[in-house]
Structure formats: structure tokens, C-alpha cells
């Protein structure tokens, strides 16, 4: 049986939350499975994001992608922010990331979106190679600025 991809709903929280927690850990956050589960549950309940995940033949969750709807005022169209992409270490090199990225792309096209944007760490070279292999172009015309308003 090949890899299976599906859109997450509330019934999939126990599969997605550990992946999301590991994703946060990849970016240096301490593990907090209840917080990760609550965050994903809230996004799904409020219809604030779209999540796709991949399972193997045994039902093990291998990775996920999370998209957030947004708009481009310049283009006057809906766009999607690809906020999160994660594959488990044992899934890497098996095409899971490509499957997730292509599923996200198909979803955006079917939903009438004009495009997708994403960010990644400057030292995440494997992700950069994946994105560029799928046609993403690094933006050199804009800077990203952040303002952290929450202490601690």
C-alpha cells in the first residue's frame, strides 16, 4: 500500500499533535505536547488553517503541511501562507515532503488562490533545496520584519 495523504480534521489530532510538537522542537522550542495539540485543535475548530498529513502503510504519521489563508493587497487576490512543513527523520528521502508540497499546491489552485508564500530558516538547506526543486523562487525584493509583542 502506498503512502496516503489526507486533510486533517478534529479526529486526527492525536496523529498531528506529535508531528507539530516535533516540528516546533526542530526550531528550538521545548517539547510541549498539550500546547501543540491545543494549537492544532484551535486552528481546525476555527477553520483558520488547512492541514494535510501523510501516513504509511502501518498508519504511522510521517509528516504534515499547514496552510494559512491570507490576501495580497498588491495582487488583489487570495494567497496562502505555507506556515509549516515537517517530515519525521525516518520519512526523509522517501518523497513525503514533495507529496505534501504538491498536495498543498493542488489545494491552493483548486481553492482559487493566486499563489503561496513560505519562509524557512537561513540554514535549513535541505528545505531550501526541496522548495527550489518545486519551482519556488527566493524573494530578493522584500525583507521580512518581525515585532515580538509577547514577553516570555
DSSP file (Angstrom, degrees, kcal/mol; ACC not computed):
  #  RESIDUE AA STRUCTURE BP1 BP2  ACC     N-H-->O    O-->H-N    N-H-->O    O-->H-N    TCO  KAPPA ALPHA  PHI   PSI    X-CA   Y-CA   Z-CA
    1    1 A X              0   0    0      0, 0.0    56,-0.3     0, 0.0     3,-0.1   0.000 360.0 360.0 360.0 130.7    0.0    0.0    0.0
    2    2 A X        -     0   0    0      1,-0.2     2,-0.0    54,-0.1     0, 0.0  -0.146 360.0 -69.2 -75.7 175.1    1.5    3.4   -0.9
    3    3 A X        -     0   0    0     53,-0.1     2,-0.4     1,-0.0    53,-0.2  -0.359  51.3-144.7 -60.9 143.8    1.7    6.5    1.2
    4    4 A X  E     -A   55   0A   0     51,-2.6    51,-2.8    -3,-0.1     2,-0.4  -0.945  11.9-165.4-117.1 136.2   -1.7    8.0    1.9
    5    5 A X  E     +A   54   0A   0     -2,-0.4     2,-0.3    49,-0.2    49,-0.2  -0.949  15.1 164.4-119.2 140.8   -2.3   11.7    2.3
    6    6 A X  E     -A   53   0A   0     47,-2.2    47,-2.5    -2,-0.4     2,-0.4  -0.984  40.7 -99.5-150.0 160.9   -5.4   13.3    3.7
    7    7 A X  E     -A   52   0A   0     -2,-0.3    45,-0.3    45,-0.2     2,-0.2  -0.672  45.2-121.4 -81.8 133.3   -6.8   16.5    5.1
    8    8 A X        +     0   0    0     43,-3.2    43,-0.4    -2,-0.4     2,-0.2  -0.453  34.0 171.8 -77.2 144.9   -6.8   16.7    8.8
    9    9 A X    >   -     0   0    0     -2,-0.2     3,-2.4    41,-0.1     4,-0.1  -0.772  55.4 -75.3-134.6-174.8   -9.9   17.2   10.9
   10   10 A X  G >  S+     0   0    0      1,-0.3     3,-1.3    -2,-0.2     4,-0.2   0.769 125.7  64.6 -58.7 -26.9  -10.5   17.1   14.7
   11   11 A X  G 3  S+     0   0    0      1,-0.2    -1,-0.3     2,-0.1     3,-0.2   0.625  98.8  55.7 -71.9 -10.5  -10.4   13.3   14.6
   12   12 A X  G X> S+     0   0    0     -3,-2.4     4,-2.2     1,-0.2     3,-1.3   0.301  71.4 108.6-102.5   7.9   -6.8   13.4   13.6
   13   13 A X  H <> S+     0   0    0     -3,-1.3     4,-2.8     1,-0.3     5,-0.2   0.864  75.8  54.2 -56.9 -40.1   -5.4   15.5   16.5
   14   14 A X  H 34 S+     0   0    0     -3,-0.2     4,-0.4     1,-0.2    -1,-0.3   0.715 112.7  44.8 -71.5 -18.0   -3.6   12.6   18.1
   15   15 A X  H <> S+     0   0    0     -3,-1.3     4,-0.6     2,-0.1    -2,-0.2   0.840 119.2  40.1 -85.1 -39.2   -1.7   11.9   14.9
   16   16 A X  H  X S+     0   0    0     -4,-2.2     4,-2.7     1,-0.2     3,-0.3   0.874 102.2  67.5 -80.7 -39.6   -0.9   15.6   14.1
   17   17 A X  H  X S+     0   0    0     -4,-2.8     4,-2.7     1,-0.2     5,-0.2   0.878 100.2  48.3 -55.7 -45.2    0.0   16.9   17.5
   18   18 A X  H  > S+     0   0    0     -4,-0.4     4,-2.2    -5,-0.2    -1,-0.2   0.886 112.8  49.8 -64.4 -34.7    3.2   14.9   18.0
   19   19 A X  H  X S+     0   0    0     -4,-0.6     4,-2.4    -3,-0.3    -2,-0.2   0.934 112.2  47.2 -64.5 -44.8    4.3   15.9   14.5
   20   20 A X  H  X S+     0   0    0     -4,-2.7     4,-2.4     1,-0.2    -2,-0.2   0.893 111.3  51.5 -64.3 -39.4    3.6   19.6   15.3
   21   21 A X  H  X S+     0   0    0     -4,-2.7     4,-1.9    -5,-0.2    -1,-0.2   0.905 111.1  47.5 -63.6 -41.4    5.5   19.2   18.6
   22   22 A X  H  X S+     0   0    0     -4,-2.2     4,-2.1     2,-0.2    -2,-0.2   0.872 109.6  54.3 -66.8 -36.7    8.5   17.7   16.8
   23   23 A X  H  X S+     0   0    0     -4,-2.4     4,-1.1     2,-0.2    -2,-0.2   0.934 108.7  47.8 -60.6 -47.1    8.3   20.5   14.2
   24   24 A X  H  <>S+     0   0    0     -4,-2.4     5,-2.4     1,-0.2     3,-0.4   0.884 110.0  53.5 -62.0 -37.8    8.5   23.1   17.0
   25   25 A X  H ><5S+     0   0    0     -4,-1.9     3,-2.0     1,-0.2    -1,-0.2   0.865 100.1  60.8 -63.9 -36.6   11.4   21.2   18.5
   26   26 A X  H 3<5S+     0   0    0     -4,-2.1    -1,-0.2     1,-0.3    -2,-0.2   0.842 105.5  49.1 -57.7 -33.4   13.2   21.3   15.2
   27   27 A X  T 3<5S-     0   0    0     -4,-1.1    -1,-0.3    -3,-0.4    -2,-0.2   0.110 130.0 -94.8 -96.8  21.1   13.1   25.1   15.5
   28   28 A X  T < 5S+     0   0    0     -3,-2.0     2,-0.3     1,-0.3    -3,-0.2   0.545  78.1 137.7  88.1   7.7   14.4   25.1   19.1
   29   29 A X      < -     0   0    0     -5,-2.4    -1,-0.3    -6,-0.1     3,-0.1  -0.645  58.4-108.3 -86.3 144.4   11.2   25.2   21.1
   30   30 A X        -     0   0    0     -2,-0.3     2,-0.1     1,-0.1    -1,-0.1  -0.400  44.3 -92.9 -68.1 148.4   10.9   22.9   24.2
   31   31 A X        +     0   0    0     -2,-0.1    -1,-0.1    -6,-0.1     2,-0.1  -0.386  52.7 161.2 -62.4 133.9    8.5   20.0   23.8
   32   32 A X     >  +     0   0    0     -2,-0.1     4,-2.5    -3,-0.1     5,-0.2  -0.568  10.6 179.0-154.8  82.1    5.0   20.7   25.0
   33   33 A X  H  > S+     0   0    0      1,-0.2     4,-2.9     2,-0.2     5,-0.2   0.873  81.1  52.7 -60.1 -41.8    2.6   18.2   23.5
   34   34 A X  H  > S+     0   0    0      1,-0.2     4,-2.6     2,-0.2    -1,-0.2   0.925 112.0  46.6 -60.8 -41.4   -0.5   19.6   25.2
   35   35 A X  H  > S+     0   0    0      2,-0.2     4,-2.5     1,-0.2    -2,-0.2   0.918 113.2  49.2 -64.2 -42.9    0.2   23.1   23.9
   36   36 A X  H  X S+     0   0    0     -4,-2.5     4,-2.3     2,-0.2     5,-0.2   0.925 112.7  47.5 -61.7 -45.0    0.9   21.7   20.4
   37   37 A X  H  X S+     0   0    0     -4,-2.9     4,-2.9     1,-0.2    -2,-0.2   0.926 112.5  49.2 -62.6 -45.2   -2.4   19.7   20.5
   38   38 A X  H  X S+     0   0    0     -4,-2.6     4,-2.4    -5,-0.2    -2,-0.2   0.902 110.1  51.4 -61.5 -41.7   -4.3   22.7   21.7
   39   39 A X  H  X S+     0   0    0     -4,-2.5     4,-2.1     2,-0.2    -1,-0.2   0.945 114.1  42.6 -62.3 -48.3   -2.8   24.9   19.0
   40   40 A X  H  X S+     0   0    0     -4,-2.3     4,-2.3     1,-0.2     5,-0.2   0.916 113.2  53.2 -64.6 -43.1   -3.7   22.5   16.2
   41   41 A X  H  X S+     0   0    0     -4,-2.9     4,-2.8     1,-0.2    -1,-0.2   0.903 109.9  48.4 -59.1 -41.8   -7.2   21.8   17.7
   42   42 A X  H  X S+     0   0    0     -4,-2.4     4,-2.3     2,-0.2     6,-0.2   0.902 109.5  51.4 -67.4 -41.4   -7.9   25.5   17.7
   43   43 A X  H  <>S+     0   0    0     -4,-2.1     5,-2.8    -5,-0.2     6,-0.8   0.920 115.3  43.0 -61.3 -42.6   -6.8   26.1   14.1
   44   44 A X  H ><5S+     0   0    0     -4,-2.3     3,-1.1     3,-0.2    -2,-0.2   0.939 114.0  49.8 -68.8 -47.0   -9.0   23.3   13.0
   45   45 A X  H 3<5S+     0   0    0     -4,-2.8    -2,-0.2     1,-0.3    -1,-0.2   0.863 116.4  41.7 -61.5 -37.1  -12.0   24.2   15.1
   46   46 A X  T 3<5S-     0   0    0     -4,-2.3    -1,-0.3    -5,-0.2    -2,-0.2   0.424 107.8-124.2 -90.3   1.5  -11.9   27.9   13.9
   47   47 A X  T < 5 +     0   0    0     -3,-1.1    -3,-0.2    -4,-0.3    -4,-0.1   0.900  67.8 137.4  55.2  43.3  -11.2   26.9   10.3
   48   48 A X      < +     0   0    0     -5,-2.8    21,-0.4    -6,-0.2     2,-0.3   0.502  63.6  19.2 -97.7  -7.0   -8.1   29.1   10.5
   49   49 A X        -     0   0    0     -6,-0.8     2,-0.5    19,-0.2    19,-0.2  -0.976  64.8-130.4-153.4 166.1   -5.8   26.7    8.6
   50   50 A X  E     - B   0  67A   0     17,-2.3    17,-3.0    -2,-0.3     2,-0.4  -0.993  25.7-168.7-121.5 127.9   -5.7   23.7    6.3
   51   51 A X  E     - B   0  66A   0     -2,-0.5   -43,-3.2   -43,-0.4     2,-0.4  -0.966   7.3-173.2-122.5 131.3   -3.5   20.7    7.3
   52   52 A X  E     -AB   7  65A   0     13,-2.2    13,-2.3    -2,-0.4     2,-0.3  -0.945  10.4-173.6-116.3 144.6   -2.6   17.8    5.2
   53   53 A X  E     -AB   6  64A   0    -47,-2.5   -47,-2.2    -2,-0.4     2,-0.4  -0.960  16.1-135.3-138.4 158.0   -0.7   14.8    6.6
   54   54 A X  E     -AB   5  63A   0      9,-2.2     8,-3.2    -2,-0.3     9,-0.9  -0.910  16.3-170.9-115.1 137.0    0.9   11.6    5.3
   55   55 A X  E     -AB   4  61A   0    -51,-2.8   -51,-2.6    -2,-0.4     6,-0.2  -0.936  15.4-134.8-121.9 150.0    0.6    8.1    6.7
   56   56 A X    >   -     0   0    0      4,-2.1     3,-1.8    -2,-0.3   -54,-0.1  -0.252  44.1 -81.7 -89.3-174.0    2.5    5.0    5.8
   57   57 A X  T 3  S+     0   0    0      1,-0.3   -55,-0.1   -56,-0.3    -1,-0.0   0.784 130.6  52.1 -60.6 -29.8    1.0    1.5    5.3
   58   58 A X  T 3  S-     0   0    0      2,-0.1    -1,-0.3     1,-0.0    -3,-0.0   0.438 120.9-105.6 -88.0  -0.1    1.1    0.9    9.1
   59   59 A X    <   +     0   0    0     -3,-1.8     2,-0.3     1,-0.3    -2,-0.1   0.511  69.2 149.2  88.9   5.3   -0.8    4.1    9.8
   60   60 A X        -     0   0    0      1,-0.1    -4,-2.1     2,-0.0     2,-0.4  -0.580  50.0-123.5 -75.0 131.1    2.2    6.0   11.2
   61   61 A X  E     +B   55   0A   0     -2,-0.3    -6,-0.3    -6,-0.2     3,-0.1  -0.628  31.4 178.3 -76.0 126.1    2.1    9.7   10.6
   62   62 A X  E     -     0   0A   0     -8,-3.2    26,-2.9    -2,-0.4     2,-0.3   0.613  54.7 -26.9-106.8 -17.6    5.2   10.7    8.6
   63   63 A X  E     -BC  54  87A   0     -9,-0.9    -9,-2.2    24,-0.3    -1,-0.3  -0.965  49.7-148.1 176.2 167.9    4.7   14.4    8.1
   64   64 A X  E     -BC  53  86A   0     22,-2.2    22,-2.4    -2,-0.3     2,-0.4  -0.975   4.8-152.2-149.8 161.3    2.3   17.4    7.7
   65   65 A X  E     -BC  52  85A   0    -13,-2.3   -13,-2.2    -2,-0.3     2,-0.4  -0.994  12.9-158.8-133.8 139.8    1.9   20.7    6.0
   66   66 A X  E     -BC  51  84A   0     18,-2.5    18,-1.5    -2,-0.4    17,-1.4  -0.982   5.7-166.3-124.8 128.3   -0.2   23.6    7.3
   67   67 A X  E     -BC  50  82A   0    -17,-3.0   -17,-2.3    -2,-0.4     2,-0.4  -0.897   4.1-159.9-114.3 141.1   -1.5   26.4    5.2
   68   68 A X  E     - C   0  81A   0     13,-2.6    13,-3.1    -2,-0.4   -19,-0.2  -0.978  21.9-123.7-119.5 130.8   -3.0   29.7    6.4
   69   69 A X  E     + C   0  80A   0     -2,-0.4     2,-0.3   -21,-0.4    11,-0.2  -0.467  43.0 150.4 -73.6 144.0   -5.3   31.8    4.2
   70   70 A X  E     - C   0  79A   0      9,-2.5     9,-2.3    -2,-0.2     2,-0.3  -0.884  33.7-119.7-154.0-176.0   -4.2   35.4    3.6
   71   71 A X  E     - C   0  78A   0      7,-0.3     2,-0.7    -2,-0.3     7,-0.2  -0.959   8.3-136.3-135.0 152.1   -4.6   38.0    0.9
   72   72 A X  E  >> - C   0  77A   0      5,-3.1     4,-1.7    -2,-0.3     5,-1.3  -0.942  11.1-169.2-107.2 112.9   -2.3   40.0   -1.3
   73   73 A X  T  45S+     0   0    0     -2,-0.7    -1,-0.2     2,-0.2     5,-0.0   0.866  88.8  54.6 -66.3 -35.5   -3.3   43.6   -1.5
   74   74 A X  T  45S+     0   0    0      1,-0.2    -1,-0.2    -3,-0.1    -2,-0.0   0.937 120.0  30.4 -65.0 -46.8   -0.9   44.3   -4.3
   75   75 A X  T  45S-     0   0    0      2,-0.2    -1,-0.2     0, 0.0    -2,-0.2   0.614 100.2-135.4 -85.9 -13.1   -2.3   41.4   -6.5
   76   76 A X  T  <5 +     0   0    0     -4,-1.7     2,-0.3     1,-0.2    -3,-0.2   0.914  67.0 109.0  55.6  46.5   -5.8   41.8   -5.0
   77   77 A X  E   <S-C   72   0A   0     -5,-1.3    -5,-3.1    38,-0.0     2,-0.3  -0.954  76.8 -94.9-143.0 160.8   -6.1   38.0   -4.7
   78   78 A X  E     +C   71   0A   0     -2,-0.3    36,-3.0    34,-0.3    37,-0.5  -0.596  44.1 179.6 -72.4 138.0   -6.2   35.3   -2.0
   79   79 A X  E     -C   70   0A   0     -9,-2.3    -9,-2.5    -2,-0.3     2,-0.4  -0.840  19.6-129.6-128.7 171.4   -2.9   33.8   -1.3
   80   80 A X  E     -Cd  69 116A   0     35,-1.9    37,-2.2    -2,-0.3     2,-0.7  -0.983   6.5-141.9-127.5 137.2   -1.8   31.1    1.1
   81   81 A X  E     -Cd  68 117A   0    -13,-3.1   -13,-2.6    -2,-0.4     2,-1.5  -0.873  11.3-146.6 -94.4 118.3    1.0   31.1    3.6
   82   82 A X  E     +Cd  67 118A   0     35,-3.3    37,-0.5    -2,-0.7   -15,-0.2  -0.719  29.5 172.1 -82.4  94.7    2.6   27.7    3.9
   83   83 A X  E     +     0   0A   0     -2,-1.5     2,-0.4   -17,-1.4    -1,-0.2   0.841  53.8  21.1 -79.0 -35.4    3.3   28.1    7.5
   84   84 A X  E     +C   66   0A   0    -18,-1.5   -18,-2.5    -3,-0.2     2,-0.3  -0.997  50.3 171.0-143.6 135.9    4.6   24.7    8.5
   85   85 A X  E     +C   65   0A   0     -2,-0.4     2,-0.3   -20,-0.2   -20,-0.2  -0.972  16.8 162.9-140.5 128.8    6.2   21.7    6.7
   86   86 A X  E     -C   64   0A   0    -22,-2.4   -22,-2.2    -2,-0.3     2,-0.4  -0.992  16.0-175.8-149.2 138.1    7.6   18.8    8.7
   87   87 A X  E     -C   63   0A   0     -2,-0.3   -24,-0.3   -24,-0.2     5,-0.1  -0.986  35.3-109.1-127.8 145.4    8.6   15.2    8.0
   88   88 A X    >>  -     0   0    0    -26,-2.9     3,-1.7    -2,-0.4     4,-0.9  -0.324  33.9-110.1 -66.4 153.8    9.8   12.7   10.6
   89   89 A X  G >4 S+     0   0    0      1,-0.3     3,-0.7     2,-0.2    -1,-0.1   0.869 119.2  52.6 -54.8 -38.3   13.5   11.8   10.3
   90   90 A X  G 34 S+     0   0    0      1,-0.2    -1,-0.3     3,-0.0    -2,-0.0   0.611 106.8  54.7 -75.8  -8.9   12.7    8.3    9.1
   91   91 A X  G X4>S+     0   0    0     -3,-1.7     3,-1.6   -29,-0.2     5,-0.7   0.599  81.5 111.4 -94.7 -13.7   10.4    9.7    6.4
   92   92 A X  T <<5S+     0   0    0     -4,-0.9    -3,-0.0    -3,-0.7    -4,-0.0  -0.357  78.9  23.2 -67.9 138.7   13.1   11.9    4.8
   93   93 A X  T 3 5S+     0   0    0     -2,-0.1    -1,-0.3     0, 0.0    -2,-0.0   0.474  98.8  95.7  86.5   3.1   14.2   10.9    1.4
   94   94 A X  T < 5S-     0   0    0     -3,-1.6    -2,-0.1     0, 0.0    -4,-0.0   0.316 103.2-102.9-106.7   5.9   11.0    8.9    0.7
   95   95 A X  T  >5S+     0   0    0     -4,-0.1     4,-2.3     3,-0.0     5,-0.2   0.548  84.5 126.1  86.9   7.1    9.2   11.7   -1.2
   96   96 A X  H  ><S+     0   0    0     -5,-0.7     4,-2.5     2,-0.2     5,-0.2   0.930  73.5  48.1 -65.7 -46.3    7.0   12.7    1.8
   97   97 A X  H  > S+     0   0    0      1,-0.2     4,-2.6     2,-0.2    -1,-0.2   0.913 112.8  48.5 -60.9 -43.2    7.9   16.4    1.7
   98   98 A X  H  > S+     0   0    0      2,-0.2     4,-2.7     1,-0.2     5,-0.2   0.912 110.8  51.1 -63.4 -42.8    7.4   16.5   -2.1
   99   99 A X  H  X S+     0   0    0     -4,-2.3     4,-2.0     2,-0.2    -2,-0.2   0.916 112.3  46.6 -60.1 -44.1    4.0   14.8   -1.7
  100  100 A X  H  X S+     0   0    0     -4,-2.5     4,-2.4     2,-0.2    -2,-0.2   0.924 113.4  48.3 -64.5 -44.5    3.0   17.3    1.0
  101  101 A X  H  X S+     0   0    0     -4,-2.6     4,-2.3     1,-0.2    -2,-0.2   0.907 112.8  47.5 -64.0 -41.9    4.2   20.3   -1.1
  102  102 A X  H  X S+     0   0    0     -4,-2.7     4,-2.3     2,-0.2    -1,-0.2   0.856 111.1  51.5 -69.4 -34.1    2.4   19.1   -4.2
  103  103 A X  H  X S+     0   0    0     -4,-2.0     4,-2.5    -5,-0.2    -2,-0.2   0.914 109.8  49.8 -66.0 -42.8   -0.8   18.5   -2.3
  104  104 A X  H  X S+     0   0    0     -4,-2.4     4,-2.4     2,-0.2    -2,-0.2   0.922 110.7  50.2 -60.8 -43.7   -0.6   22.0   -0.9
  105  105 A X  H  X S+     0   0    0     -4,-2.3     4,-2.4     1,-0.2    -2,-0.2   0.931 110.5  48.8 -60.5 -46.6   -0.1   23.4   -4.3
  106  106 A X  H  X S+     0   0    0     -4,-2.3     4,-2.7     1,-0.2    -1,-0.2   0.901 110.5  51.8 -61.4 -40.9   -3.1   21.5   -5.7
  107  107 A X  H  X S+     0   0    0     -4,-2.5     4,-2.0     2,-0.2     6,-0.2   0.932 109.5  49.0 -60.5 -46.1   -5.3   22.7   -2.9
  108  108 A X  H  <>S+     0   0    0     -4,-2.4     5,-2.5     2,-0.2     4,-0.3   0.917 112.4  48.0 -62.0 -43.7   -4.3   26.3   -3.5
  109  109 A X  H ><5S+     0   0    0     -4,-2.4     3,-1.5     1,-0.2    -1,-0.2   0.945 113.0  47.8 -61.0 -48.4   -5.1   26.0   -7.2
  110  110 A X  H 3<5S+     0   0    0     -4,-2.7    -1,-0.2     1,-0.3    -2,-0.2   0.793 109.3  54.1 -65.3 -28.0   -8.4   24.3   -6.5
  111  111 A X  T 3<5S-     0   0    0     -4,-2.0    -1,-0.3    -5,-0.2    -2,-0.2   0.450 118.9-110.3 -85.8   0.6   -9.4   27.0   -3.9
  112  112 A X  T < 5 +     0   0    0     -3,-1.5   -34,-0.3    -4,-0.3    -3,-0.2   0.606  62.5 157.6  83.8  11.5   -8.7   29.8   -6.4
  113  113 A X      < -     0   0    0     -5,-2.5    -1,-0.2    -6,-0.2   -34,-0.2  -0.383  41.8-142.3 -70.6 148.7   -5.6   31.0   -4.7
  114  114 A X        -     0   0    0    -36,-3.0     2,-0.3     1,-0.2   -35,-0.2   0.794  68.5 -44.0 -80.1 -30.4   -3.1   33.1   -6.7
  115  115 A X        -     0   0    0    -37,-0.5   -35,-1.9    -7,-0.1     2,-0.3  -0.979  52.0-101.9-177.3-175.0   -0.1   31.6   -5.0
  116  116 A X  E     -d   80   0A   0     -2,-0.3     2,-0.3   -37,-0.2   -35,-0.2  -0.964  20.0-163.6-131.6 148.0    1.8   30.5   -1.9
  117  117 A X  E     +d   81   0A   0    -37,-2.2   -35,-3.3    -2,-0.3     2,-0.3  -0.919  12.7 173.5-124.5 157.3    4.5   32.1    0.2
  118  118 A X  E     -d   82   0A   0     -2,-0.3     2,-0.3   -37,-0.2   -35,-0.1  -0.981  17.2-149.3-155.3 162.2    6.7   30.4    2.8
  119  119 A X        +     0   0    0    -37,-0.5     2,-0.3    -2,-0.3    -2,-0.0  -0.951  14.8 179.2-130.2 152.7    9.7   31.2    4.9
  120  120 A X        -     0   0    0     -2,-0.3    -2,-0.0     8,-0.0     0, 0.0  -0.972  39.9 -81.6-146.7 162.6   12.4   28.9    6.2
  121  121 A X    >   -     0   0    0     -2,-0.3     3,-1.7     1,-0.1     7,-0.1  -0.319  38.5-122.0 -63.3 146.5   15.5   29.2    8.4
  122  122 A X  T 3  S+     0   0    0      1,-0.3    -1,-0.1     6,-0.0     6,-0.0   0.730 113.2  47.3 -64.6 -20.9   18.5   30.5    6.5
  123  123 A X  T 3  S+     0   0    0      1,-0.1     2,-1.6     2,-0.0    -1,-0.3   0.300  80.3 102.4-103.3   9.9   20.4   27.4    7.5
  124  124 A X    <>  +     0   0    0     -3,-1.7     4,-2.1     1,-0.2     3,-0.1  -0.562  42.5 162.3 -90.4  72.7   17.7   24.9    6.5
  125  125 A X  H  >  +     0   0    0     -2,-1.6     4,-2.5     1,-0.2    -1,-0.2   0.826  66.2  56.7 -67.1 -34.7   19.4   23.9    3.3
  126  126 A X  H  > S+     0   0    0     -3,-0.2     4,-2.0     2,-0.2    -1,-0.2   0.919 110.0  45.9 -65.6 -40.9   17.5   20.7    2.7
  127  127 A X  H  > S+     0   0    0      2,-0.2     4,-2.9     1,-0.2     5,-0.2   0.912 111.2  53.1 -65.2 -41.6   14.2   22.5    2.8
  128  128 A X  H  X S+     0   0    0     -4,-2.1     4,-2.6     1,-0.2     5,-0.2   0.911 108.3  50.1 -60.1 -42.1   15.6   25.2    0.5
  129  129 A X  H  X S+     0   0    0     -4,-2.5     4,-2.1     2,-0.2    -1,-0.2   0.915 111.3  49.3 -61.6 -42.7   16.6   22.5   -2.0
  130  130 A X  H  X S+     0   0    0     -4,-2.0     4,-1.1     2,-0.2    -2,-0.2   0.956 112.7  46.4 -60.7 -51.0   13.1   21.0   -1.9
  131  131 A X  H ><>S+     0   0    0     -4,-2.9     5,-2.2     1,-0.2     3,-0.8   0.925 114.2  46.9 -59.5 -46.6   11.4   24.3   -2.4
  132  132 A X  H ><5S+     0   0    0     -4,-2.6     3,-1.4     1,-0.2    -1,-0.2   0.847 107.1  57.3 -66.9 -33.0   13.6   25.4   -5.2
  133  133 A X  H 3<5S+     0   0    0     -4,-2.1    -1,-0.2     1,-0.3    -2,-0.2   0.746 106.1  52.2 -67.3 -21.8   13.3   22.0   -6.9
  134  134 A X  T <<5S-     0   0    0     -4,-1.1    -1,-0.3    -3,-0.8    -2,-0.2   0.295 128.9 -94.7 -97.6   8.1    9.5   22.5   -6.9
  135  135 A X  T < 5S+     0   0    0     -3,-1.4    -3,-0.2     1,-0.3     2,-0.1   0.433  73.9 146.0  98.5  -0.5    9.8   25.9   -8.6
  136  136 A X      < -     0   0    0     -5,-2.2     2,-0.5    -6,-0.2    -1,-0.3  -0.465  35.9-148.7 -69.8 143.4    9.8   28.3   -5.6
  137  137 A X        -     0   0    0     -2,-0.1     2,-0.3     0, 0.0    -1,-0.0  -0.954  16.2-118.3-118.0 130.6   11.9   31.3   -6.1
  138  138 A X        -     0   0    0     -2,-0.5     2,-0.5     1,-0.1   -10,-0.0  -0.502  31.7-124.7 -67.4 128.5   13.7   33.1   -3.2
  139  139 A X        +     0   0    0     -2,-0.3    -1,-0.1     1,-0.1     0, 0.0  -0.626  35.9 169.2 -78.0 123.4   12.4   36.6   -2.9
  140  140 A X        +     0   0    0     -2,-0.5    -1,-0.1     1,-0.1    -2,-0.0   0.371  67.7  69.5-111.1   0.9   15.2   39.2   -3.1
  141  141 A X  S    S+     0   0    0      1,-0.1     2,-0.3     2,-0.0    -1,-0.1   0.576  96.8  47.8 -96.5 -10.5   13.0   42.2   -3.4
  142  142 A X        -     0   0    0      2,-0.0     2,-0.3     0, 0.0    -1,-0.1  -0.959  65.1-144.1-133.0 148.9   11.5   42.3    0.1
  143  143 A X        -     0   0    0     -2,-0.3     2,-0.5    -3,-0.0    -3,-0.0  -0.826  19.3-131.4-103.7 149.6   12.8   42.0    3.7
  144  144 A X        -     0   0    0     -2,-0.3     2,-0.4     2,-0.0    -2,-0.0  -0.898  23.8-169.3-100.6 128.6   10.8   40.2    6.4
  145  145 A X        -     0   0    0     -2,-0.5     2,-0.4     2,-0.0    -2,-0.0  -0.904   1.7-162.9-116.2 146.9   10.5   42.2    9.7
  146  146 A X        -     0   0    0     -2,-0.4     2,-0.4     2,-0.0    -2,-0.0  -0.974   9.3-167.2-129.9 144.5    9.2   40.8   13.0
  147  147 A X        -     0   0    0     -2,-0.4     2,-0.7     0, 0.0    -2,-0.0  -0.951  13.4-152.7-130.3 110.7    7.9   42.5   16.1
  148  148 A X        +     0   0    0     -2,-0.4    -2,-0.0     1,-0.1     3,-0.0  -0.756  20.1 171.0 -87.2 115.1    7.5   40.3   19.1
  149  149 A X        +     0   0    0     -2,-0.7     2,-0.6     2,-0.0    -1,-0.1   0.462  54.1  80.2-103.8  -4.3    4.8   41.7   21.4
  150  150 A X        -     0   0    0      2,-0.0     2,-0.4     0, 0.0    -1,-0.0  -0.917  69.7-145.1-110.4 124.4    4.5   38.9   23.8
  151  151 A X              0   0    0     -2,-0.6    -2,-0.0     1,-0.2     0, 0.0  -0.703 360.0 360.0 -87.6 133.4    7.0   38.6   26.6
  152  152 A X              0   0    0     -2,-0.4    -1,-0.2     0, 0.0    -2,-0.0   0.462 360.0 360.0  74.5 360.0    8.1   35.1   27.8
